Amino acid sequence: MFNEYIRIMKDVLLYLYRWTLWNVFSRIFVKFWLGPKYNFSKSPNSDPLPKPPFIIVANHGTFFDPWIIGYYSRYPFSIMCNDDAFRGSAISRWYLNNIGAFPKKKGASDFKAMKKTLSSLQAGYPVCIFPEGQTTWDGETQLIYKGIEKIIRHSKASLVMVRSNGNFLTKPWWADHLRKGKIECLYKTLPPDRLQTMSDNDLFFTIKNFIAHNDIKANSALTTVFSGHNCADGLQRFLWICIHCESEDTLFMKHDTIRCKACGSMWTLNALGKLIPKKSLTKSFSDLHDWSQWHKIKVKNKLRSSSDDDILATGQNVHFQELHGNNLYYECGVGMLVLTKTKLSFSAPAKNIAMEFETNKIEDYVIQKKNILEIRFGTSYFRFVFHNASTMKWLFYLRYIKGYEKSERQGFLG
């Protein structure tokens, strides 16, 4: 009896501590620092938030989505985070751990994260999950992972679905600068008794369809809502094929201008993701999203026409890192990265490094921190860090080499 009393008291004190940290620190930070910069609001058509425990699922368009979405909850708010966030400074690790955030391996199934989700809910906390697993790079909600519906049903908690509009355009993941605009979050609540009447399949597609959004297409007519300067800065992390001459790795981005160093073609990119060619005869797409989709078509076509040994992509001055036992990545060398259908090869002669990774054995391939490709090979994790070059190029190729088209056809991952 006494031990049970001590346990209850510890739980109460922990809850009060997390409540104070969330409401006195996090929400004040959001209101006075984040709010003026990101200009967000809750849609008047939103449902009220239920009492905890509840699960929030949302589309993911910008880094601060968890704090924007969580601002409207006065309850301590647990966040399922990319595990790389826990490799930051001691202060950021302390903050994340103390507000109840917990790590999940990006791009991979993570049983520990699923258990932590359920234990947080059982302890009475709301939990925020982004089913895409990462932020969108072109404004459109990505495919989401199957399995989240089982966690929700098993938890017997309420479900809150959130669709954010304007979060990507305010600060695209690849971008260096904020735009001025407006973010609006729409909240839809499904109580536990409603969830229990739905099949797993119905629940999954209810979530998928509600959070589905395309920020560029949805805001294309709102020409006065978003504004900004230097809108092309950072885009080299994303796109790499010229629209006009189809040369690869020849794009140069500066301020609002995109220029191909091979053919001289130029475009202006505005805060709405719209493309405006500098000359009337220059080939162009309507917007950044269409250009991104064309990249996927070019990648798939190249894979269909290539043999196993044809070089698909190369990268110079790539930094190679390996994960060590202390959960930190260490620099191994700088060299050249080459991809074919069957292998990813890295060589750094100055360091006497020559590594080959068979593509059929590469797993958990994701982008970290905008310019890092991370992969798992066997039980080891490795990173390739790029400078002023497309990281997404490598992810696109690996996805389609590994059968991503099947996921596109079925409409989900996993």
C-alpha positions in Angstrom: 0.0 0.0 0.0 2.8 2.4 1.0 4.7 1.7 -2.2 1.6 2.3 -4.3 1.1 5.6 -2.5 4.7 6.7 -3.3 4.2 5.7 -6.9 1.0 7.8 -7.2 2.7 10.8 -5.5 5.6 10.6 -8.0 3.2 10.5 -10.9 1.3 13.5 -9.6 4.5 15.5 -9.0 5.8 14.6 -12.5 2.5 15.7 -14.0 2.6 19.0 -12.2 6.2 19.5 -13.2 5.5 18.8 -16.9 2.3 20.9 -16.7 4.4 23.9 -15.4 7.1 23.4 -18.0 4.6 23.2 -20.8 2.4 26.1 -19.8 5.0 28.4 -18.3 7.8 27.9 -20.7 6.7 26.2 -23.9 3.4 28.0 -24.5 4.9 31.4 -23.5 7.7 30.8 -26.0 5.2 29.9 -28.7 3.0 32.9 -28.0 5.6 35.6 -27.8 8.4 34.3 -30.1 7.0 31.8 -32.5 3.5 33.3 -32.9 4.6 36.6 -34.4 7.0 34.9 -36.8 4.7 32.1 -38.0 1.3 33.9 -37.6 -0.7 30.8 -36.8 -4.3 30.4 -35.6 -6.9 27.7 -35.0 -9.7 27.4 -37.6 -13.1 28.6 -36.3 -14.5 25.3 -37.7 -12.3 23.3 -35.3 -13.7 20.8 -32.8 -12.7 21.5 -29.1 -9.9 19.4 -27.8 -11.0 16.5 -25.6 -9.7 15.8 -22.1 -6.6 13.6 -22.1 -5.5 11.1 -23.0 -5.8 11.7 -26.7 -3.7 11.2 -29.8 -3.1 14.0 -32.2 -2.1 13.2 -35.8 -1.2 15.9 -38.3 0.4 16.7 -41.6 4.0 17.9 -41.3 5.1 21.0 -43.2 7.6 22.9 -41.0 9.9 22.3 -38.1 7.7 24.0 -35.4 4.5 22.1 -36.2 4.5 20.2 -32.8 4.6 23.5 -30.9 2.1 25.3 -33.1 -0.4 22.4 -32.9 0.2 21.8 -29.2 -0.2 25.5 -28.3 -4.0 25.0 -28.1 -3.6 22.2 -25.5 -3.1 23.3 -21.8 -2.3 19.7 -20.9 1.4 18.6 -21.0 2.0 17.5 -24.5 4.1 14.5 -25.5 5.7 14.5 -28.9 7.0 11.6 -30.9 10.3 13.1 -32.3 12.9 12.2 -34.8 15.6 10.5 -32.7 18.2 12.9 -34.2 16.6 15.7 -32.1 18.1 13.9 -29.0 21.6 14.3 -30.4 21.5 18.1 -30.0 22.8 20.3 -27.2 22.5 19.3 -23.5 19.8 22.0 -23.1 17.7 20.8 -26.0 17.9 17.2 -24.8 16.9 18.3 -21.3 14.0 20.2 -22.6 12.7 17.4 -24.9 13.0 14.8 -22.2 11.3 16.9 -19.6 8.3 17.9 -21.6 7.8 14.2 -22.3 9.0 14.1 -25.9 10.4 10.7 -26.9 12.5 9.5 -29.8 11.5 7.4 -32.8 14.0 6.1 -35.5 13.1 8.1 -38.6 12.0 6.1 -41.6 11.8 2.8 -39.6 9.5 0.8 -37.5 10.3 1.5 -33.8 8.7 -0.8 -31.3 10.1 1.2 -28.3 8.4 4.3 -29.6 5.1 2.5 -30.0 5.4 1.3 -26.4 6.2 4.8 -25.2 3.2 6.1 -27.0 0.9 3.7 -25.2 2.5 4.2 -21.8 2.2 8.0 -22.2 -1.5 7.7 -23.0 -2.0 5.3 -20.1 -0.4 7.9 -17.9 -3.0 10.5 -19.0 -0.9 12.6 -21.5 -1.8 13.7 -25.0 0.6 12.4 -27.6 1.4 14.1 -31.0 2.4 11.9 -34.0 3.2 12.9 -37.5 2.3 9.8 -39.6 4.4 10.9 -42.6 7.5 10.5 -40.4 9.2 13.6 -41.9 8.3 17.0 -43.2 7.2 17.5 -46.8 9.7 19.1 -49.2 7.3 20.1 -52.0 4.2 21.1 -50.0 2.2 17.9 -50.5 1.4 15.5 -47.6 3.5 12.4 -48.1 2.5 8.8 -47.9 1.8 7.7 -44.3 2.7 4.5 -42.5 0.2 1.8 -41.9 -0.1 0.7 -38.3 -1.0 4.0 -36.6 -4.7 2.9 -36.7 -3.9 -0.1 -34.6 -2.1 2.0 -32.0 -5.1 4.4 -31.8 -7.7 1.6 -31.5 -5.5 -0.3 -28.9 -5.1 2.9 -26.8 -8.9 3.5 -26.5 -8.1 7.2 -26.4 -9.7 10.0 -28.4 -8.3 10.9 -31.8 -7.6 14.5 -32.8 -6.8 15.0 -36.5 -5.2 18.3 -37.5 -4.7 19.7 -41.0 -2.4 22.7 -41.1 -2.6 25.1 -44.1 0.3 27.4 -44.8 2.9 25.8 -42.6 5.1 24.6 -45.5 4.9 27.9 -47.3 5.9 29.8 -44.1 9.2 27.9 -43.9 9.8 25.0 -46.4 12.1 22.4 -44.9 14.9 23.1 -47.4 14.7 26.9 -47.2 17.1 29.3 -45.5 14.5 32.0 -44.8 11.0 32.5 -43.4 8.2 33.9 -45.5 5.4 36.1 -44.2 2.0 34.4 -44.4 -0.6 32.7 -42.3 -0.9 29.2 -40.9 -4.4 27.9 -40.0 -4.9 24.6 -38.1 -8.2 22.7 -38.4 -8.9 20.2 -35.6 -11.3 17.3 -35.9 -12.0 15.1 -32.9 -13.2 11.5 -33.0 -14.2 10.0 -29.6 -13.3 6.5 -28.5 -16.8 5.1 -29.0 -16.8 6.3 -32.6 -13.3 4.8 -33.2 -14.4 1.4 -32.0 -17.2 1.3 -34.7 -14.6 1.8 -37.5 -12.5 -1.0 -39.1 -8.8 -0.5 -39.1 -8.9 0.2 -42.8 -11.6 2.8 -42.5 -9.8 4.5 -39.6 -6.5 4.5 -41.5 -8.0 6.1 -44.6 -10.0 8.6 -42.5 -6.7 9.8 -41.1 -4.9 9.8 -44.4 -7.7 11.7 -46.2 -8.2 14.3 -43.5 -4.5 15.3 -43.1 -3.9 15.2 -46.9 -3.0 18.7 -48.1 -1.0 20.4 -50.8 0.2 23.8 -49.6 1.3 25.1 -52.9 -1.8 24.1 -54.9 -4.2 25.1 -52.1 -2.7 28.6 -51.8 -2.0 29.2 -55.5 -4.8 31.8 -55.8 -3.8 33.7 -52.6 -1.3 35.9 -54.3 -1.2 38.5 -51.5 -1.2 36.3 -48.5 2.5 35.0 -48.6 5.4 37.3 -49.3 9.2 37.0 -48.8 12.6 37.6 -50.2 15.4 35.1 -51.1 12.8 32.4 -51.7 15.2 30.2 -53.7 18.0 30.1 -51.1 18.4 26.5 -50.0 16.6 25.0 -53.0 19.8 23.3 -54.1 19.3 20.8 -51.3 16.2 19.6 -53.1 16.1 19.9 -56.9 18.9 19.1 -59.3 17.5 18.8 -62.9 17.2 21.8 -65.2 13.6 22.1 -66.7 14.9 23.6 -69.9 17.9 21.5 -70.9 17.5 18.6 -68.4 21.1 18.9 -67.3 21.8 17.4 -63.8 23.6 19.1 -60.9 23.9 22.4 -62.8 21.3 24.5 -60.9 22.5 27.5 -58.9 20.1 29.3 -56.5 20.6 32.8 -55.2 18.1 35.1 -53.6 14.9 34.6 -55.6 16.6 33.3 -58.8 17.3 29.8 -60.1 19.8 29.6 -62.9 21.1 26.6 -64.9 24.9 26.9 -65.4 24.7 24.6 -68.4 22.1 26.5 -70.6 21.8 29.8 -68.8 18.0 29.5 -68.3 16.7 31.4 -65.3 13.5 31.4 -63.2 12.2 33.4 -60.3 10.6 31.6 -57.4 8.1 33.5 -55.3 6.8 33.0 -51.7 3.9 30.9 -53.0 6.2 28.4 -54.7 5.3 29.8 -58.2 7.9 29.7 -61.0 8.3 32.6 -63.4 10.7 32.1 -66.3 13.0 35.0 -67.1 12.5 34.6 -70.9 9.3 33.7 -72.8 11.0 30.8 -74.6 12.4 29.2 -71.4 10.6 25.9 -70.5 8.9 26.0 -67.1 6.4 24.5 -64.8 3.7 26.3 -62.9 5.2 25.8 -59.5 7.7 24.0 -57.3 5.4 21.1 -56.7 5.1 20.3 -60.4 8.9 20.5 -60.8 9.3 18.1 -57.9 6.8 15.6 -59.5 8.7 15.9 -62.8 11.9 14.9 -61.0 10.2 11.7 -59.8 9.2 10.9 -63.4 12.8 11.5 -64.6 14.2 9.3 -61.9 11.8 6.4 -62.7 12.5 6.7 -66.4 16.2 6.7 -65.8 15.9 3.6 -63.7 13.9 1.8 -66.3 16.4 2.5 -69.1 19.6 1.8 -67.0 21.5 -1.4 -66.6 22.6 -2.6 -63.1 26.0 -1.1 -63.5 25.1 2.3 -65.1 25.9 5.2 -62.8 22.7 6.9 -61.7 24.1 9.7 -59.5 27.4 11.0 -58.3 28.5 13.4 -55.5 31.8 15.2 -54.9 33.2 16.4 -51.5 30.7 14.2 -49.6 31.4 13.8 -45.9 31.1 10.2 -44.7 30.2 9.5 -41.0 29.5 6.4 -38.9 27.4 6.0 -35.8 29.3 4.9 -32.7 28.2 3.2 -29.5 27.7 6.6 -27.7 24.9 7.3 -30.2 26.9 10.1 -32.0 28.1 10.2 -35.6 31.9 10.7 -36.2 33.6 11.9 -39.3 35.5 9.3 -41.3 36.5 11.1 -44.4 35.6 13.3 -47.4 35.3 11.8 -50.8 33.1 10.7 -53.7 29.7 9.0 -53.6 28.4 6.9 -56.6 25.1 5.2 -57.0 24.0 2.4 -59.3 21.0 0.1 -59.1 22.9 -2.5 -57.2 25.3 -0.5 -54.9 26.1 2.7 -53.2 29.9 3.3 -53.2 32.0 5.8 -51.2 35.7 6.4 -51.7 38.1 8.7 -50.0 41.6 7.8 -51.2 43.3 10.3 -48.8 41.8 8.3 -45.8 42.2 5.0 -47.6 38.4 4.5 -47.4 36.5 2.4 -50.0 33.0 1.3 -48.9 30.3 -0.5 -50.9 26.7 -0.9 -49.8 24.4 -3.2 -51.8 21.2 -1.4 -52.3 19.1 -4.4 -51.6 20.5 -4.4 -48.1 20.2 -0.7 -47.4 17.3 0.1 -45.0 15.9 3.1 -43.1 17.2 5.6 -45.6 16.1 9.1 -44.7 17.2 12.8 -44.9 18.3 14.4 -41.7 19.0 18.1 -41.1 18.2 19.0 -44.7 21.7 18.0 -46.1 22.3 14.5 -44.7 21.4 11.1 -46.2 21.3 8.5 -43.4 21.2 4.8 -44.1 21.2 1.6 -42.1 23.3 -1.3 -43.5 22.9 -4.4 -41.4 23.1 -3.2 -37.8 25.3 -0.2 -38.6 24.2 3.4 -39.4 26.1 5.7 -41.8 25.6 9.3 -43.0 26.6 11.2 -46.1 26.7 14.9 -45.7 26.3 17.2 -48.8 27.3 20.8 -49.3 25.4 22.9 -51.8 24.0 19.8 -53.5 20.7 17.9 -53.6 20.2 15.5 -50.8 16.8 14.6 -52.2 18.3 13.2 -55.4 19.8 10.2 -53.4 16.6 9.6 -51.5 14.5 9.6 -54.7 16.7 7.1 -56.4 16.9 4.8 -53.3 13.2 4.9 -52.9 12.4 3.8 -56.4 15.2 1.3 -56.5 13.6 -0.2 -53.3 10.1 -0.4 -54.8 8.5 2.9 -53.7 6.2 2.8 -56.8 4.3 0.0 -55.1 3.7 2.2 -52.1 2.5 5.0 -54.4 0.0 2.7 -56.1 -1.4 1.4 -52.8 -1.4 4.8 -51.2 0.5 4.1 -48.0 3.8 2.9 -46.6 4.4 -0.4 -44.8 
